[in-house]
Amino acid sequence: MPELLPCPFCGGSERYPAKIYACESPYHKNKFFVGCDNCAAQGQPSDKQDEAISFWNTRADLKGCDR
């Protein structure tokens, strides 16, 4: 299983790292998502754990973006 990157919003922490969860919503039964226990950010749900991790680990390319 791929390693989870830190939360893209808060950076997470050792105490509250991002984790993989099974969805409990009736709209997303039998799906998985990655969530941050520090800031409550959530990734896109998927039928497969590896894909949910891939969605979480995908970051926007900000080259040339004025921040």
NORSUL-V214727 format. One record per run of one state. SS is the DSSP state (a for helix, b for strand, c for the rest). FROM is the first residue (numbers start at 1). LEN is the number of residues. If there is no record, write none. Layout:
ss=SS from=FROM len=LEN
ss=SS from=FROM len=LEN
This chain:
ss=c from=1 len=17
ss=b from=18 len=5
ss=c from=23 len=3
ss=a from=26 len=3
ss=c from=29 len=3
ss=b from=32 len=5
ss=c from=37 len=5
ss=b from=42 len=1
ss=c from=43 len=3
ss=b from=46 len=1
ss=c from=47 len=2
ss=a from=49 len=9
ss=c from=58 len=10
